[in-house]
């Protein structure tokens, strides 16, 4: 089963300051993650500051996929996640550096020999994750939560993985906001 393509409408302003449609159609950047077959990143939009600059600038999604948001910006994407397979769970640890390298953040991977899932990772951001279709299990260092359509996760820089144990693909929407760890938390994370 594959999901329909994402249709994106981007607005802007003409020379008279009137609201206009700048683009209306498919996303320019859709990346298939080679190390995890069936995983697809659909890049919707990014901002690079807060407050965000409102202009008719270039499309910020054109170019390589980068996992985390800019330090003071945002990133919005859909991710299609295939079901976990026995082969992936057995060999996934070995492929994670390649996968995280393809999405521009090899340092995000936190997988260790004792990790509860081969996709364990962390970014210094607040991430809102919404299950659009399918089921997903949020895996943390200590605990798991089953998510169904309409479930929303507020991820606050925590170590986690997305485990698809449903046997069917899952589509999630993510909005990532650049963050910064409080000093005591940063020290505790570094000591792990």
Secondary structure as GFF3:
##gff-version 3
##sequence-region A 1 192
A	DSSP	beta_strand	7	13	.	.	.	ID=ss1
A	DSSP	beta_strand	19	26	.	.	.	ID=ss2
A	DSSP	beta_strand	30	32	.	.	.	ID=ss3
A	DSSP	beta_strand	40	47	.	.	.	ID=ss4
A	DSSP	beta_strand	74	81	.	.	.	ID=ss5
A	DSSP	alpha_helix	86	102	.	.	.	ID=ss6
A	DSSP	three_ten_helix	106	108	.	.	.	ID=ss7
A	DSSP	beta_strand	125	133	.	.	.	ID=ss8
A	DSSP	beta_strand	136	140	.	.	.	ID=ss9
A	DSSP	beta_strand	143	147	.	.	.	ID=ss10
A	DSSP	beta_strand	152	156	.	.	.	ID=ss11
A	DSSP	beta_strand	160	163	.	.	.	ID=ss12
A	DSSP	beta_strand	170	178	.	.	.	ID=ss13
A	DSSP	alpha_helix	183	190	.	.	.	ID=ss14
###
